[in-house]
């Protein structure tokens, strides 16, 4: 499942990057990207079920970040300081992933 999660994360990253440079608007791209992020996060978490928490904390935080990044726009809710919280979560996840390597 981790490979499928990694594939969905890769697609999400590529499409997100390409849409930044695209001059064309693609209908429902925000919904598709949100669903890709949620699916990747869930697949990573499902893969972590039988593994140790300590060595995989970076992946778990990445999964939570992906799910939140996907859910917040879909639910159309405004959470105070969510952008700051998501940025901090992303930084911590990234640092933990780098330390693990």
Order of alpha helices (4+ residues) and beta strands (2+ residues): alpha-alpha-alpha-alpha
